[in-house]
């Protein structure tokens, strides 16, 4: 198996073999910027991937090429292997038209959005099988691009060996229970956590405003942020300073999945404060399952993508873009720990119905059918980029 991916920085080797998998890293630094920057980076990666696959296909015949968007048109890097008999899977992790509309505040009839929709249709037509991570995405692709029998869902569920309720080791490697009800300066603390991409559409400014409303109502309340540094983070920290939140906002930088899981075990509430956009309306954040896998409650926006999986008695909802409702629901979570625990237990059952072990089997069976053979009996470990 060969993997082509981006090289994060010079600390990563251009090539290495990881558990029998050949990993080739293309030295292109991913930069978040304007539309032209994104398109240029996508084009460079497509060109490099196409050339590598074409060259390798001369030496050996691939049976399967699995492409992960973005961009959708990366699927055409598999052209030469496909001509030599390989099957092609296009894994649509995100719908590009909706994501670009959210990032750049574009109208639906903007020429870039129209072009992205056309490219989506063309890319889907080229693939033999299309995967996407949730129901709302699947229905969207079916409505404009993809035949029903060609697209299937494989959820982006967390790896159980990392995200598990027993994962409670502290920084010194000592095991301990979750920090519910611990004391900060003699008062009961309430620790909330956000981890992931720190950008405007994920609504951290709303969470900071809600925190400001609650700091005199919930003793020791804190919000812990995890993720790579962005310009938006600077705005969030400046906002916290203006609101005199002091140490109530704590930024921990980028952490590995194992470190994230460790710190989740010490939190009282996960928070996903997404703003309502055409993308977040249909998205299902993987972080929801990461909290539930560890028996931790999480507060989420009431959107279509999340509502496809959870009802009111299975997760703690708030009205998106409504700071007052977000604050009120956090206060309810603090004041009703037993009810919150029952809600979390109900939500965990939804996670268990979509855990990676089950999604893995579903994926392997689809690949087996695509290649006209039985799925392999060996377990496949999920990897996260």
Residue frames relative to the residue before (quaternion, step in Angstrom):
aa qw qx qy qz dx dy dz
X 1.0000 0.0000 0.0000 0.0000 0.00 0.00 0.00
X 0.1367 -0.7776 0.6117 0.0504 3.55 -0.97 0.96
X 0.1230 -0.7788 0.6128 0.0527 3.56 -1.01 0.87
X 0.1283 -0.7589 0.6350 0.0668 3.58 -0.97 0.94
X 0.1420 0.7900 -0.5807 0.1363 3.57 -0.71 1.05
X 0.6262 -0.5174 0.4144 0.4103 3.55 -1.32 0.01
X 0.3705 -0.6774 0.5845 0.2495 3.54 -1.26 0.47
X 0.4222 -0.7414 0.4632 0.2397 3.56 -0.55 1.17
X 0.7521 -0.2134 0.1728 0.5991 3.57 0.90 -0.98
X 0.7363 -0.4434 0.2864 0.4234 3.56 -1.31 0.03
X 0.5439 0.6150 -0.4090 0.3983 3.59 1.21 -0.22
X 0.6655 0.4628 -0.2982 0.5039 3.58 1.22 -0.40
X 0.4397 -0.6901 0.4956 0.2911 3.63 -0.87 0.82
X 0.5656 -0.6003 0.4399 0.3553 3.56 -1.16 0.55
X 0.7918 0.0501 -0.0327 0.6079 3.56 1.17 -0.58
X 0.1828 0.7480 -0.6332 0.0781 3.53 -1.18 0.70
X 0.3594 -0.6983 0.5751 0.2291 3.52 -1.28 0.44
X 0.0690 -0.8034 0.5911 -0.0168 3.56 -0.62 1.19
X 0.8303 -0.1613 0.0606 0.5299 3.57 -0.44 1.24
X 0.7570 -0.3943 0.1993 0.4814 3.55 0.94 0.90
X 0.6225 0.5155 -0.3385 0.4818 3.60 1.29 -0.03
X 0.3218 -0.7463 0.5541 0.1801 3.57 -0.81 1.04
X 0.1008 -0.8088 0.5791 0.0142 3.58 -0.58 1.17
X 0.0743 -0.7861 0.6136 -0.0012 3.57 -0.67 1.18
X 0.1327 -0.8138 0.5642 0.0421 3.56 -0.60 1.16
X 0.2944 -0.7537 0.5675 0.1523 3.54 -0.78 1.09
X 0.3911 -0.7660 0.4625 0.2154 3.62 -0.65 1.07
X 0.3493 0.6769 -0.5618 0.3227 3.54 0.45 1.29
X 0.2906 -0.7667 0.5448 0.1757 3.59 -0.62 1.06
X 0.3770 -0.7281 0.5262 0.2255 3.56 -0.76 1.04
X 0.0307 -0.8015 0.5966 -0.0271 3.55 -0.71 1.11
X 0.3035 -0.7268 0.5863 0.1896 3.54 -0.93 0.91
X 0.2406 0.7761 -0.5466 0.2027 3.53 -0.73 1.04
X 0.8014 -0.2760 0.2188 0.4834 3.53 -1.12 -0.73
X 0.7391 -0.4187 0.3007 0.4335 3.53 -1.37 0.11
X 0.6548 0.5145 -0.3207 0.4513 3.59 0.94 -0.86
X 0.6281 0.5416 -0.3329 0.4487 3.59 1.03 -0.81
X 0.6536 0.5120 -0.3125 0.4615 3.57 0.91 -0.92
X 0.6847 0.4933 -0.2937 0.4489 3.59 0.79 -1.02
X 0.6334 0.5272 -0.3317 0.4591 3.59 1.00 -0.79
X 0.6681 0.4948 -0.3044 0.4649 3.60 0.88 -0.93
X 0.6416 0.5271 -0.3207 0.4557 3.57 0.95 -0.87
X 0.6692 0.5096 -0.2971 0.4519 3.56 0.93 -0.93
X 0.6439 0.5193 -0.3192 0.4625 3.59 0.98 -0.82
X 0.6839 0.4773 -0.2963 0.4655 3.57 0.89 -0.90
X 0.6149 0.5371 -0.3415 0.4657 3.58 1.04 -0.73
X 0.6679 0.5089 -0.3054 0.4490 3.59 0.86 -0.95
X 0.6754 0.4900 -0.2951 0.4654 3.57 0.91 -0.94
X 0.6656 0.5014 -0.3025 0.4627 3.59 0.93 -0.88
X 0.6353 0.5321 -0.3298 0.4521 3.57 0.97 -0.85
X 0.6850 0.4913 -0.2936 0.4508 3.58 0.85 -0.97
X 0.6560 0.5117 -0.3176 0.4549 3.58 0.94 -0.85
X 0.6896 0.4771 -0.2889 0.4620 3.58 0.85 -0.95
X 0.6286 0.5299 -0.3362 0.4594 3.57 1.04 -0.76
X 0.6642 0.5027 -0.2976 0.4664 3.58 0.97 -0.89
X 0.6877 0.4825 -0.2881 0.4597 3.57 0.86 -0.95
X 0.6316 0.5598 -0.3356 0.4184 3.58 1.06 -0.72
X 0.5704 0.5748 -0.3839 0.4438 3.58 1.20 -0.37
X 0.7102 0.4606 -0.2467 0.4718 3.56 1.07 -0.84
X 0.8112 0.0117 0.0336 0.5837 3.59 1.01 -0.77
X 0.4313 -0.7069 0.5097 0.2333 3.53 -1.18 0.65
X 0.2688 -0.7643 0.5667 0.1497 3.57 -0.58 1.13
X 0.3436 -0.7317 0.5520 0.2045 3.54 -1.17 0.64
X 0.8083 0.0763 0.0008 0.5837 3.58 1.12 -0.65
X 0.0712 -0.7522 0.6537 0.0418 3.55 -1.10 0.82
X 0.1146 -0.7988 0.5904 0.0163 3.58 -0.67 1.18
X 0.1100 -0.8188 0.5634 -0.0002 3.57 -0.45 1.29
X 0.1663 -0.7750 0.6041 0.0825 3.56 -0.93 0.94
X 0.2907 -0.7403 0.5728 0.1981 3.58 -0.75 1.01
X 0.6141 -0.0503 -0.7713 -0.1594 1.74 -2.36 0.59
X 0.6216 -0.1694 -0.7556 -0.1186 1.50 -2.29 1.10
X 0.6615 -0.4966 0.3742 0.4192 3.59 -1.25 0.28
X 0.7065 0.4945 -0.2836 0.4194 3.57 0.89 -0.94
X 0.4091 0.6824 -0.4860 0.3616 3.58 1.26 0.17
X 0.5111 0.6602 -0.4097 0.3675 3.59 1.22 -0.43
X 0.6503 0.5401 -0.3238 0.4249 3.61 1.10 -0.63
X 0.4736 0.6317 -0.4615 0.4046 3.59 1.25 0.04
X 0.6727 0.4893 -0.2915 0.4723 3.58 1.24 -0.37
X 0.3043 0.7948 -0.4868 0.1969 3.60 1.23 0.27
X 0.7100 0.4576 -0.2861 0.4524 3.61 0.70 -1.02
X 0.6499 0.4838 -0.3429 0.4754 3.66 0.84 -0.75
X 0.6349 0.5324 -0.3358 0.4480 3.60 1.03 -0.75
X 0.6433 0.5149 -0.3196 0.4678 3.57 1.01 -0.80
X 0.7064 0.4223 -0.2499 0.5102 3.57 1.20 -0.52
X 0.7316 -0.4915 0.2144 0.4210 3.56 1.23 0.50
X 0.4968 0.6673 -0.4347 0.3448 3.61 1.22 -0.05
X 0.3802 -0.6677 0.5836 0.2627 3.56 -1.23 0.54
X 0.2347 -0.7860 0.5633 0.0988 3.57 -1.09 0.76
X 0.1333 -0.7580 0.6361 0.0562 3.55 -0.92 1.05
X 0.1443 -0.7533 0.6357 0.0870 3.56 -0.97 0.92
X 0.1588 -0.7961 0.5825 0.0401 3.55 -0.57 1.23
X 0.1303 -0.8212 0.5546 0.0322 3.56 -0.20 1.32
X 0.1623 -0.8181 0.5474 0.0691 3.56 0.07 1.29
X 0.7966 0.0586 -0.0107 0.6016 3.60 1.08 -0.70
X 0.4144 -0.6573 0.5526 0.3013 3.61 -1.13 0.56
X 0.4037 -0.7692 0.4408 0.2259 3.58 -0.39 1.21
X 0.6347 0.5296 -0.3727 0.4216 3.67 0.85 -0.73
X 0.6930 0.4676 -0.2827 0.4703 3.59 0.88 -0.91
X 0.6482 0.5140 -0.3311 0.4539 3.59 0.98 -0.76
X 0.6639 0.4887 -0.3094 0.4740 3.60 0.93 -0.83
X 0.6181 0.5347 -0.3517 0.4565 3.58 1.03 -0.72
X 0.6724 0.5001 -0.2930 0.4603 3.59 1.01 -0.83
X 0.6851 0.4929 -0.2910 0.4506 3.57 0.91 -0.90
X 0.8227 0.2598 -0.0924 0.4971 3.56 0.81 -1.05
X 0.4221 -0.7377 0.4449 0.2823 3.59 1.30 0.26
X 0.2722 0.7835 -0.5022 0.2446 3.55 0.89 1.04
X 0.4750 -0.6378 0.5229 0.3068 3.56 -1.18 0.61
X 0.6391 -0.5572 0.3675 0.3822 3.55 -1.18 0.52
X 0.7244 0.4200 -0.2510 0.4856 3.60 1.07 -0.64
X 0.3440 0.7301 -0.5135 0.2914 3.62 1.22 0.29
X 0.5728 -0.6382 0.3823 0.3442 3.58 -0.93 0.85
X 0.6157 0.5357 -0.3559 0.4553 3.62 1.08 -0.61
X 0.6467 0.5118 -0.3172 0.4683 3.59 0.99 -0.84
X 0.6477 0.5055 -0.3199 0.4718 3.58 0.97 -0.83
X 0.6513 0.5121 -0.3150 0.4629 3.58 0.98 -0.82
X 0.6496 0.5178 -0.3165 0.4580 3.59 0.99 -0.82
X 0.6405 0.5123 -0.3275 0.4691 3.58 1.01 -0.72
X 0.6414 0.5072 -0.3205 0.4781 3.57 1.01 -0.78
X 0.6573 0.4998 -0.3081 0.4725 3.58 0.96 -0.83
X 0.6023 0.5513 -0.3470 0.4613 3.59 1.09 -0.69
X 0.6668 0.4981 -0.3036 0.4637 3.60 0.86 -0.93
X 0.6735 0.4977 -0.2963 0.4592 3.57 0.92 -0.92
X 0.6573 0.5158 -0.3050 0.4571 3.58 0.97 -0.86
X 0.6537 0.5070 -0.3055 0.4715 3.58 0.97 -0.87
X 0.6419 0.5295 -0.3241 0.4501 3.59 0.99 -0.81
X 0.6528 0.5272 -0.3103 0.4467 3.59 1.09 -0.71
X 0.6753 0.5226 -0.2954 0.4285 3.60 1.02 -0.81
X 0.4638 -0.6569 0.5225 0.2834 3.54 -1.28 0.48
X 0.7851 0.0523 0.0072 0.6171 3.57 1.14 -0.70
X 0.1647 -0.7817 0.5972 0.0719 3.56 -1.02 0.87
X 0.1048 -0.7805 0.6152 0.0377 3.57 -0.96 0.95
X 0.0371 0.7755 -0.6300 0.0159 3.56 -1.19 0.57
X 0.5379 -0.7291 0.3371 0.2559 3.61 -0.96 0.79
X 0.8249 0.1299 -0.1134 0.5384 3.65 1.09 -0.06
X 0.7106 -0.4912 0.3152 0.3929 3.53 -1.33 0.38
X 0.6678 0.5155 -0.3164 0.4338 3.60 0.84 -0.95
X 0.6318 0.5111 -0.3314 0.4795 3.60 1.00 -0.77
X 0.6483 0.5314 -0.3207 0.4410 3.57 0.90 -0.93
X 0.6747 0.4897 -0.2957 0.4664 3.58 0.89 -0.93
X 0.6246 0.5376 -0.3341 0.4574 3.58 1.06 -0.73
X 0.6851 0.4728 -0.2891 0.4727 3.60 0.82 -0.96
X 0.6325 0.5265 -0.3321 0.4609 3.59 1.02 -0.73
X 0.6726 0.5398 -0.3034 0.4051 3.57 0.96 -0.86
X 0.8297 0.2080 -0.0936 0.5095 3.59 1.06 -0.54
X 0.8322 0.2834 -0.0954 0.4669 3.59 1.08 -0.46
X 0.8508 0.2713 -0.0434 0.4480 3.53 0.76 -1.09
X 0.4771 -0.6474 0.5099 0.3053 3.61 -0.96 0.83
X 0.5993 -0.6195 0.3742 0.3421 3.57 -0.99 0.86
X 0.7191 0.4578 -0.2682 0.4488 3.59 0.92 -0.84
X 0.6305 0.5528 -0.3279 0.4351 3.59 1.27 -0.05
X 0.7530 0.3757 -0.1890 0.5061 3.59 1.16 -0.55
X 0.0182 -0.7888 0.6129 -0.0421 3.55 -1.03 0.91
X 0.4105 -0.6993 0.5247 0.2590 3.57 -1.22 0.47
X 0.0249 0.7200 -0.6935 -0.0037 3.51 -1.19 0.78
X 0.3014 -0.8078 0.4766 0.1713 3.56 -0.22 1.25
X 0.4729 -0.6646 0.5152 0.2631 3.52 -1.21 0.72
X 0.0923 0.8385 -0.5287 0.0942 3.57 0.67 1.11
X 0.5445 -0.6445 0.4234 0.3300 3.61 -1.07 0.69
X 0.5355 -0.6167 0.4741 0.3289 3.53 -1.22 0.53
X 0.4489 -0.7473 0.4287 0.2372 3.54 -0.57 1.24
X 0.6068 0.5629 -0.3701 0.4218 3.61 1.10 -0.50
X 0.6981 0.4172 -0.2606 0.5202 3.59 1.25 -0.39
X 0.7798 0.2644 -0.1274 0.5530 3.57 0.79 -1.07
X 0.2926 0.7354 -0.5473 0.2721 3.55 -0.09 1.34
X 0.6317 -0.5936 0.3511 0.3540 3.53 -1.08 0.77
X 0.6770 0.5069 -0.2964 0.4436 3.58 1.10 -0.65
X 0.5161 0.6496 -0.4234 0.3638 3.58 1.27 -0.15
X 0.2822 0.7861 -0.4999 0.2290 3.56 0.02 1.27
X 0.3324 0.7530 -0.5092 0.2513 3.58 1.05 0.63
X 0.3601 -0.7303 0.5339 0.2278 3.54 -0.93 0.83
X 0.7643 -0.4001 0.2523 0.4383 3.56 -1.31 -0.01
X 0.6908 0.4475 -0.2809 0.4937 3.60 1.20 -0.39
X 0.5803 -0.6265 0.3532 0.3821 3.55 1.33 0.18
X 0.5241 0.6278 -0.4240 0.3892 3.61 1.24 0.18
X 0.4164 -0.7096 0.5118 0.2472 3.55 -0.98 0.84
X 0.0998 0.7870 -0.6039 0.0777 3.55 -1.06 0.76
X 0.5729 -0.5817 0.4441 0.3691 3.57 -1.26 0.25
X 0.6590 -0.4827 0.3850 0.4295 3.56 -1.31 0.27
X 0.5119 -0.7126 0.4113 0.2468 3.52 -1.10 0.81
X 0.1923 0.7864 -0.5589 0.1795 3.61 1.00 0.79
X 0.8533 0.1698 -0.1125 0.4801 3.56 -0.90 0.88
X 0.3908 0.7098 -0.5066 0.2947 3.60 1.14 0.39
X 0.4637 -0.7036 0.4753 0.2530 3.57 -1.21 0.32
X 0.0711 -0.7514 0.6535 0.0565 3.54 -1.13 0.72
X 0.8274 -0.0994 0.0164 0.5526 3.57 -0.55 1.18
X 0.7395 -0.4321 0.2302 0.4620 3.57 0.94 0.87
X 0.6953 0.4186 -0.2766 0.5147 3.62 1.22 -0.16
X 0.5766 -0.5869 0.4358 0.3649 3.54 -1.15 0.62
X 0.2979 -0.7681 0.5402 0.1719 3.58 -0.88 0.92
X 0.1066 -0.7493 0.6464 0.0962 3.53 -1.32 0.31
X 0.0886 -0.8447 0.5275 -0.0198 3.53 -0.20 1.37
X 0.1046 -0.7828 0.6129 0.0264 3.54 -0.79 1.12
X 0.1631 -0.8093 0.5625 0.0437 3.56 -1.13 0.64
X 0.0383 -0.7376 0.6730 0.0395 3.52 -1.19 0.78
X 0.0717 0.7811 -0.6197 0.0271 3.58 -0.94 0.84
X 0.5233 0.6079 -0.4731 0.3643 3.53 -1.08 0.80
X 0.7658 -0.3316 0.2722 0.4790 3.51 -1.31 -0.40
X 0.2437 -0.7846 0.5584 0.1148 3.58 -0.76 1.07
X 0.2884 0.7355 -0.5438 0.2830 3.54 0.03 1.40
X 0.7214 -0.4921 0.2795 0.3992 3.55 -1.25 0.48
X 0.6759 0.5212 -0.3228 0.4091 3.61 0.84 -0.88
X 0.6467 0.5182 -0.3218 0.4579 3.59 1.23 -0.34
X 0.4681 -0.7943 0.3455 0.1751 3.53 1.33 0.40
X 0.2552 0.7940 -0.5244 0.1715 3.60 1.03 0.57
X 0.5740 0.5789 -0.3866 0.4313 3.59 1.13 -0.49
X 0.6194 0.5259 -0.3412 0.4726 3.58 1.12 -0.64
X 0.6442 0.5211 -0.3148 0.4629 3.57 1.01 -0.82
X 0.6395 0.5187 -0.3234 0.4663 3.58 1.03 -0.77
X 0.6370 0.5131 -0.3226 0.4764 3.61 0.99 -0.80
X 0.6517 0.5043 -0.3159 0.4703 3.58 0.97 -0.84
X 0.6285 0.5388 -0.3300 0.4537 3.57 1.02 -0.81
X 0.6337 0.5373 -0.3262 0.4509 3.58 1.01 -0.82
X 0.6543 0.5085 -0.3059 0.4689 3.60 1.08 -0.70
X 0.7472 0.4351 -0.2053 0.4585 3.56 1.14 -0.65
X 0.5019 0.7088 -0.4212 0.2611 3.60 1.14 -0.43
X 0.7115 0.4094 -0.2629 0.5069 3.61 1.16 -0.52
X 0.6552 0.5066 -0.3055 0.4697 3.57 1.31 -0.09
X 0.7680 0.2406 -0.1259 0.5800 3.56 1.13 -0.68
X 0.3248 -0.7714 0.5097 0.1988 3.62 -0.28 1.20
X 0.8532 0.1595 -0.1210 0.4817 3.55 -1.00 0.85
X 0.3449 0.7409 -0.5151 0.2583 3.62 1.12 0.44
X 0.0213 0.7903 -0.6105 0.0481 3.57 -0.98 0.93
X 0.2113 -0.7404 0.6240 0.1336 3.53 -1.27 0.53
X 0.1535 -0.8042 0.5731 0.0350 3.56 -0.67 1.18
X 0.1668 -0.8124 0.5576 0.0354 3.56 -0.72 1.16
X 0.0534 -0.7891 0.6117 -0.0158 3.56 -1.00 0.95
X 0.5072 0.6288 -0.4793 0.3430 3.56 -0.86 0.95
X 0.6529 -0.5095 0.3808 0.4113 3.54 -1.28 0.29
X 0.5623 -0.6149 0.4436 0.3301 3.54 -1.14 0.74
X 0.0034 0.7818 -0.6226 0.0330 3.57 -0.97 0.94
X 0.6528 -0.4909 0.3869 0.4280 3.55 -1.29 0.20
X 0.6137 0.5539 -0.3429 0.4460 3.58 1.08 -0.68
X 0.5990 0.5593 -0.3644 0.4422 3.60 1.05 -0.66
X 0.6225 0.5396 -0.3444 0.4502 3.58 0.99 -0.80
X 0.6390 0.5147 -0.3230 0.4716 3.59 1.05 -0.76
X 0.6414 0.5301 -0.3184 0.4541 3.56 1.01 -0.82
X 0.6814 0.4806 -0.2923 0.4683 3.58 0.89 -0.92
X 0.6296 0.5129 -0.3310 0.4806 3.59 1.09 -0.70
X 0.6214 0.5357 -0.3260 0.4696 3.58 1.06 -0.77
X 0.6512 0.5132 -0.3108 0.4647 3.59 0.95 -0.87
X 0.6338 0.5262 -0.3237 0.4655 3.56 1.06 -0.75
X 0.6481 0.5184 -0.3145 0.4608 3.60 0.95 -0.89
X 0.7236 0.4270 -0.2360 0.4883 3.58 1.05 -0.77
X 0.4273 -0.7413 0.4316 0.2857 3.58 1.34 0.23
X 0.2763 0.7940 -0.4960 0.2173 3.56 0.96 0.88
X 0.2605 -0.8157 0.4904 0.1623 3.57 1.23 -0.29
X 0.8295 -0.1717 0.1542 0.5086 3.57 -0.87 -1.02
X 0.4297 0.7019 -0.4708 0.3179 3.59 1.21 0.12
X 0.7062 0.3120 -0.2298 0.5926 3.59 1.28 -0.36
X 0.0178 0.8044 -0.5913 0.0542 3.58 -0.71 1.10
X 0.1765 -0.7935 0.5796 0.0579 3.54 -0.73 1.15
X 0.1773 -0.8297 0.5275 0.0428 3.57 -0.71 1.13
X 0.5131 -0.6661 0.4179 0.3442 3.61 1.23 0.08
X 0.7032 -0.4192 0.3457 0.4584 3.53 -1.32 -0.31
X 0.0514 -0.7932 0.6068 -0.0006 3.57 -0.97 0.91
X 0.5320 -0.5995 0.4837 0.3516 3.57 -1.20 0.50
X 0.6771 -0.4877 0.3513 0.4246 3.57 -1.27 0.29
X 0.6421 0.5225 -0.3270 0.4557 3.58 0.98 -0.79
X 0.6585 0.4940 -0.3045 0.4792 3.58 1.03 -0.77
X 0.6104 0.5362 -0.3427 0.4716 3.57 1.08 -0.72
X 0.6630 0.5066 -0.3041 0.4597 3.58 0.88 -0.96
X 0.6232 0.5445 -0.3324 0.4524 3.58 1.00 -0.82
X 0.7307 0.4342 -0.2517 0.4628 3.57 0.83 -0.93
X 0.5481 0.5833 -0.4019 0.4448 3.60 1.16 -0.50
X 0.6354 0.5633 -0.3284 0.4136 3.58 1.00 -0.85
X 0.7072 0.4487 -0.2542 0.4836 3.59 1.21 -0.44
X 0.6014 0.5962 -0.3433 0.4063 3.59 1.28 -0.05
X 0.4267 -0.6849 0.5326 0.2553 3.53 -1.33 0.40
X 0.8159 0.0082 0.0348 0.5770 3.59 1.08 -0.61
X 0.2754 -0.7150 0.6175 0.1779 3.54 -0.98 0.88
X 0.1309 -0.8084 0.5712 0.0548 3.58 -1.02 0.71
X 0.0578 -0.7636 0.6431 -0.0018 3.53 -0.96 1.01
X 0.0447 -0.8828 0.4675 -0.0078 3.60 0.24 1.28
X 0.1017 0.8678 -0.4848 0.0390 3.59 1.21 0.50
X 0.4229 -0.6362 0.5839 0.2747 3.50 -1.17 0.73
X 0.4821 -0.6578 0.4899 0.3081 3.57 -1.19 0.49
X 0.1360 0.7569 -0.6254 0.1323 3.56 -0.66 1.21
X 0.6845 -0.4598 0.3406 0.4517 3.57 -1.25 0.08
X 0.6618 0.4805 -0.3078 0.4862 3.59 1.19 -0.45
X 0.7173 0.4424 -0.2785 0.4607 3.61 0.71 -0.99
X 0.5373 0.6181 -0.4056 0.4060 3.61 1.20 -0.37
X 0.7931 0.2922 -0.1395 0.5159 3.60 1.03 -0.75
X 0.5316 0.6412 -0.4049 0.3773 3.59 1.26 -0.08
X 0.1688 -0.7386 0.6382 0.1366 3.55 -1.29 0.48
X 0.2800 -0.7953 0.5106 0.1684 3.62 -0.19 1.22
X 0.4833 -0.6746 0.4817 0.2814 3.59 -0.84 0.99
X 0.5572 0.6375 -0.3851 0.3671 3.58 1.11 -0.62
X 0.5462 0.6134 -0.4050 0.4018 3.61 1.12 -0.54
X 0.7129 0.4422 -0.2507 0.4831 3.55 0.83 -1.01
X 0.5970 0.5685 -0.3730 0.4258 3.60 1.08 -0.58
X 0.6602 0.4767 -0.3066 0.4928 3.60 1.03 -0.75
X 0.6933 0.4863 -0.2883 0.4471 3.58 0.82 -0.98
X 0.5933 0.5708 -0.3651 0.4346 3.59 1.09 -0.67
X 0.7404 0.3688 -0.2019 0.5244 3.57 1.17 -0.62
X 0.5179 -0.6759 0.3874 0.3535 3.57 1.30 0.47
X 0.4915 0.6366 -0.4462 0.3925 3.56 1.04 0.75
X 0.4596 -0.6865 0.4845 0.2877 3.61 -0.93 0.83
X 0.0911 -0.7845 0.6123 0.0368 3.53 -1.22 0.53
X 0.2576 -0.7500 0.5903 0.1503 3.55 -1.02 0.81
X 0.0602 -0.8286 0.5542 -0.0518 3.56 -0.77 1.10
X 0.5384 -0.6035 0.4620 0.3640 3.63 -1.17 0.42
X 0.4583 -0.6590 0.5191 0.2935 3.57 -1.12 0.66
X 0.2034 0.7789 -0.5561 0.2065 3.57 -0.07 1.34
X 0.6770 -0.4941 0.3606 0.4093 3.54 -1.30 0.28
X 0.6773 0.5271 -0.3033 0.4140 3.58 0.83 -0.99
X 0.7015 0.4174 -0.2571 0.5174 3.59 1.08 -0.71
X 0.6497 0.5449 -0.3061 0.4328 3.58 1.05 -0.81
X 0.5376 0.6087 -0.4054 0.4197 3.59 1.21 -0.32
X 0.7651 0.3666 -0.1764 0.4992 3.58 1.16 -0.57
X 0.8041 0.2488 -0.1066 0.5293 3.60 1.00 -0.78
X 0.2617 -0.7209 0.6175 0.1744 3.53 -1.22 0.66
X 0.7430 -0.4269 0.2784 0.4338 3.58 -1.31 0.09
X 0.7306 0.4068 -0.2495 0.4884 3.62 1.08 -0.60
X 0.6541 0.5115 -0.3135 0.4607 3.57 1.24 0.36
X 0.7950 0.0535 -0.0423 0.6027 3.59 1.22 -0.18
X 0.4872 -0.6615 0.4884 0.2941 3.58 -1.20 0.48
X 0.1305 -0.8112 0.5692 0.0285 3.58 -0.41 1.27
X 0.0284 -0.7310 0.6743 0.1012 3.50 -1.42 0.31
X 0.5568 -0.5980 0.4520 0.3578 3.56 -1.22 0.45
X 0.4364 -0.7208 0.4615 0.2776 3.62 -0.57 1.07
X 0.8175 0.2188 -0.2185 0.4859 3.54 -1.17 0.83
X 0.6215 0.5274 -0.3431 0.4668 3.62 1.26 0.08
X 0.2823 -0.8017 0.5062 0.1459 3.57 -0.13 1.33
X 0.6450 0.5315 -0.3263 0.4415 3.59 0.96 -0.85
X 0.6758 0.4774 -0.3019 0.4735 3.58 0.94 -0.84
X 0.6138 0.5398 -0.3452 0.4612 3.57 1.04 -0.74
X 0.6676 0.4911 -0.2989 0.4731 3.59 0.90 -0.91
X 0.6616 0.5146 -0.3106 0.4482 3.58 0.93 -0.88
X 0.6751 0.4884 -0.2998 0.4646 3.59 0.95 -0.80
X 0.6142 0.5163 -0.3479 0.4849 3.60 1.09 -0.64
X 0.6411 0.5173 -0.3215 0.4669 3.58 0.99 -0.85
X 0.6232 0.5284 -0.3349 0.4693 3.59 1.02 -0.78
X 0.6423 0.5276 -0.3246 0.4513 3.59 0.94 -0.88
X 0.6583 0.5091 -0.3038 0.4638 3.59 1.01 -0.82
X 0.7470 0.4323 -0.2194 0.4549 3.58 0.92 -0.92
X 0.7697 0.3048 -0.1612 0.5373 3.61 1.19 -0.40
X 0.0399 -0.8546 0.5173 0.0198 3.62 0.59 1.08
X 0.6586 0.5093 -0.3336 0.4421 3.63 0.96 -0.73
X 0.6578 0.4909 -0.3048 0.4832 3.59 0.97 -0.85
X 0.6332 0.5268 -0.3249 0.4648 3.55 1.06 -0.76
X 0.6330 0.5290 -0.3305 0.4585 3.59 1.02 -0.75
X 0.6517 0.5013 -0.3220 0.4694 3.60 0.97 -0.81
X 0.6205 0.5366 -0.3313 0.4661 3.55 1.06 -0.78
X 0.6620 0.5106 -0.2947 0.4627 3.56 0.97 -0.89
X 0.6390 0.5225 -0.3262 0.4608 3.59 0.98 -0.79
X 0.6435 0.5037 -0.3186 0.4804 3.58 1.02 -0.77
X 0.6654 0.5065 -0.2975 0.4607 3.55 0.98 -0.86
X 0.6192 0.5528 -0.3478 0.4358 3.56 1.03 -0.72
X 0.6078 0.5522 -0.3617 0.4415 3.59 1.08 -0.63
X 0.6135 0.5236 -0.3482 0.4777 3.58 1.11 -0.64
X 0.6267 0.5239 -0.3321 0.4716 3.56 1.01 -0.79
X 0.6736 0.5153 -0.3092 0.4302 3.58 0.85 -0.93
X 0.6367 0.5202 -0.3236 0.4684 3.58 1.17 -0.56
X 0.7661 0.2844 -0.1535 0.5556 3.58 1.27 -0.38
X 0.2749 0.7897 -0.5091 0.2039 3.59 1.16 0.51
X 0.6715 -0.5381 0.3293 0.3886 3.56 -1.23 0.49
X 0.5800 0.5863 -0.3871 0.4124 3.60 1.04 -0.62
X 0.6907 0.4473 -0.2714 0.4992 3.60 0.99 -0.83
X 0.6527 0.5044 -0.3187 0.4669 3.59 0.97 -0.81
X 0.6022 0.5624 -0.3446 0.4498 3.58 1.10 -0.72
X 0.6652 0.4953 -0.3051 0.4681 3.58 0.89 -0.91
X 0.6313 0.5340 -0.3268 0.4578 3.57 1.00 -0.83
X 0.6667 0.5110 -0.2909 0.4581 3.55 0.94 -0.95
X 0.6814 0.4922 -0.2959 0.4538 3.57 0.84 -0.96
X 0.6350 0.5219 -0.3328 0.4622 3.59 1.02 -0.71
X 0.6515 0.5057 -0.3220 0.4649 3.60 0.99 -0.79
X 0.6405 0.5065 -0.3234 0.4781 3.58 1.00 -0.79
X 0.6424 0.5318 -0.3230 0.4473 3.56 0.96 -0.84
X 0.6613 0.4933 -0.3014 0.4781 3.57 0.98 -0.84
X 0.6330 0.5372 -0.3294 0.4496 3.56 1.03 -0.79
X 0.7408 0.3697 -0.2006 0.5237 3.56 1.05 -0.80
X 0.4218 -0.7441 0.4292 0.2901 3.56 1.37 0.15
X 0.6372 0.4587 -0.3742 0.4936 3.52 0.86 1.03
X 0.6354 -0.5273 0.3892 0.4084 3.57 -1.24 0.32
X 0.5364 -0.6190 0.4636 0.3379 3.55 -1.08 0.71
X 0.5489 -0.6232 0.4315 0.3524 3.63 -1.00 0.71
X 0.4779 -0.6978 0.4651 0.2615 3.53 -1.06 0.78
X 0.5864 0.5946 -0.3767 0.4009 3.58 1.17 -0.47
X 0.5033 -0.6468 0.4819 0.3101 3.56 -1.12 0.67
X 0.2432 -0.7595 0.5876 0.1367 3.54 -1.09 0.75
X 0.3179 -0.7434 0.5593 0.1830 3.56 -0.79 1.01
X 0.3797 -0.7149 0.5403 0.2298 3.53 -0.97 0.87
X 0.1581 -0.7761 0.6022 0.1002 3.56 -1.04 0.79
X 0.2412 -0.7638 0.5851 0.1266 3.55 -1.15 0.67
X 0.3269 -0.7252 0.5690 0.2087 3.54 -0.96 0.89
